[in-house]
């Protein structure tokens, strides 16, 4: 491990990575977490959305409007609909 790289991330990102790393010893594989199909539960999705808003606020100094969030969500859903589930 002679080569080391460091990057700067927000405190929220650092904390999220630490939380994910803390779960690394779980016996429950990631695909079985959430709703059992590899997707987050409603509570997990809400938590992730709040974390994303906090990250945007820290980077941009503001949070997106409800309209912007709805448009982004629609775009992501359309993109996901085009993806072959076998490739996911």
LINCOR-V279915 format. One record per pair of residues at least 12 apart in sequence whose C-alpha atoms are under 10 Angstrom apart, sorted by sequence separation. I is the first residue (numbers start at 1). J is the second residue. If there is no record, write none. Layout:
# LINCOR-V279915
i=I j=J
i=I j=J
This chain:
# LINCOR-V279915
i=53 j=69
i=49 j=69
i=16 j=48
i=16 j=51
i=13 j=51
i=12 j=51
i=13 j=52
i=12 j=52
i=13 j=54
i=12 j=54
i=13 j=55
i=12 j=55
i=11 j=55
i=10 j=55
i=12 j=58
i=11 j=58
i=10 j=58
i=10 j=59
